Amino acid sequence: MLSKELLEILCCPLTKQLLHEANLEKYGEVLLTADEKTAYPIRNGIPVLLKEEAIAL
């Protein structure tokens, strides 16, 4: 689980939306954009916020 302080400063590199943590059955632990259209994986507790890693939902 990421800290509240970290989540307050992280944003989607594509849309600049705020992110929140979720656990998706198909993808596991991810960060979701506010509109829940894009997810970014969290690997070993580290968010991977690269455009190439974005998952369109």
C-alpha positions in Angstrom: 0.0 0.0 0.0 1.3 3.4 -1.0 1.4 6.3 1.5 -1.3 8.9 1.3 1.3 11.6 0.8 2.8 9.8 -2.2 -0.7 9.3 -3.8 -1.4 13.0 -3.4 1.6 13.9 -5.6 1.4 11.1 -8.2 -0.5 11.7 -11.4 -1.0 10.0 -14.8 1.8 10.9 -17.2 -0.7 11.0 -20.1 -3.7 12.8 -18.7 -2.3 14.4 -15.5 -5.3 12.9 -13.5 -4.9 11.9 -9.9 -4.4 8.2 -9.3 -5.8 5.8 -6.7 -4.8 2.2 -5.8 -6.9 -0.7 -6.9 -6.6 -4.5 -7.2 -7.9 -5.7 -10.5 -8.4 -9.4 -11.0 -6.8 -9.4 -14.4 -3.8 -7.1 -13.7 -3.3 -7.3 -9.9 -2.3 -4.2 -7.9 -2.4 -1.1 -10.0 -2.9 2.7 -9.9 -6.0 3.8 -11.6 -6.7 7.3 -13.1 -9.7 9.2 -11.7 -11.8 8.3 -14.7 -10.7 4.6 -14.3 -9.9 4.3 -18.0 -6.1 3.8 -17.5 -4.1 1.7 -15.1 -0.5 1.5 -14.2 1.1 -1.6 -12.6 2.6 -1.6 -9.2 5.5 -4.1 -9.1 7.2 -5.0 -5.9 5.5 -2.0 -4.2 6.8 0.4 -6.9 4.4 2.2 -9.2 5.5 2.0 -12.9 4.3 5.3 -14.4 5.7 4.9 -17.9 3.5 5.6 -20.9 4.6 2.3 -22.4 3.3 0.5 -19.3 -0.2 2.1 -19.4 -3.1 -0.3 -19.5 -6.2 0.9 -21.3 -9.3 -0.3 -19.6 
